[in-house]
């Protein structure tokens, strides 16, 4: 489950957070999106968008990407599978892996990895 954010996740499907969880989220955000404001109110002011819902799509996409990686790391998953090139950039991938992301693979890389391990046919 991701961190609970009103207007971002489903009610009843999000974790109440603490400082350690929030710190990890900020680290991931800074790696993936260093030029985009972390806080929605600051982002909304920057792009001249209301702070009330609906949230700006670009910021919402950023939050969802960060939450996907956060959930992967927080819940100790093994392989993060994505075609999103932002996660695979040479400047970002090693930093995410150092935070605990394990392997970050494209779907085809994951299939090769699993086939070599004889996990799938």
N, C-alpha and C positions, 0 to 999 in steps of 0.2 A: 504494500500500500504506500501511496505517496504521503507527503506532508499535507495536512488539511489547510486549504486556502479557500475561503468563501469565493464563489463565482469562478473557481478554477476546477475544483474536484467535486465529486458527488458527495452529498451529505451522507454520513455513515460509512464513507470509504476514504478515510484519511486519518493520519496519525496526529495527535496533539504533540507538539514539538517542545524540545528543550534546547538549551544553548549549544550542546554538542551537535545536534542535528542541524540547527540553523547555521552553525559555523561551516559544516561540510557543504551545505547548500550554497553558501556564499563563495566558498572556494571553487566549486564547480562552475558557478555563474561567471566568476572572474576569468576562469580558463576559457570557457566556451564563448562568452559574450562580453569581453572587457570594455567594449565601447557602448554597451546598452545599460541604462540605469537598472539597478537591482530592484529598487522600490517603485511600485507602480505610480504613485503620486508624482514622483520626480520625472519618470518617463512620460507620463501624460502631460505634464507641464512643458516638457521639452518638445513634444510633437503637437502641442495645442489640441489635446483630446480631453474630453471630460473625464473626471476621476470616477464617475458613477458608471455602473454597467450599462451597456456591454463594454467589456474591456477591449482595448486596442488589439487587433489580431496579431500584429507582429510581437508585441510584448507577451501575449498569451502563448504564442508558439515558443518563445524563448523560455518561459516558465515551464512549459510542458517538457521541452528538451532537457532542461536542468533537472526536473523532477524524475524523468526517466533514468538519467544517470544516477541521481541521488538514490532512488529506490534500488537500483542495481548494486551500488556500493554498500548502502546501509544494510541491505538484506543479504549481503555476502554471496551474490550470484557469481557464476564462473565466467560466462562469455556474454558480452553485450553485443548484440547483432543489430547492425544498422547500415543502411546505404547512405545515410546523411554524411556528406563529405566533411562537414565541420568537425565531427568526432574523429575523423581519420587524419586530420592535418598533422604534419610533422611537428608543429609547434604546440599542439594540444594533446594528441594521443599519449605521449609519454607522461605528461603531467597527470592526466586522468588515471592512467595505469598506476602511477605512483601513489595516488590517493586511495587505490584499492579496487580499481575497475577490473582487474584481471586482464583478460583479453578483450580487445575491441575488434570485431571482425565484420566483414561484409557477409551477406548470406552465402555467397559462393565459397568464401574462405572458411566459414563455419562448416559448411557441408564437407569440404575437403578434410578439415580437421577431424570431424566426426567419422568420416569414412576411414581415414587413416587409423583411427582408434578402434575401428570396427564396432562403433556404437550404432551405426545405421547401415542399411544395405547399400 
